[in-house]
């Protein structure tokens, strides 16, 4: 349910690079009430997944992730 909305916002923005403008658009796209608890955590995790970044702003290292499996 959240994945297509985030993908649409990123596609309209034209780049998955996190910028203040993209953050503003993603914040405006949130429509499930208060930004807290599990729904918002899922939203933030999905944004991180689609932009290739972890929530703390560091790039995801797929090599390290795969080596842990």
Buried (B, 14 or more C-beta within 10 A) or exposed (E): EBEEBBEEBBEEBEEBEBEEEBEEBBEEBBEEEEEEEEBBEBBBEBBBEBBEBEEEEEEEEEEEEEEEE
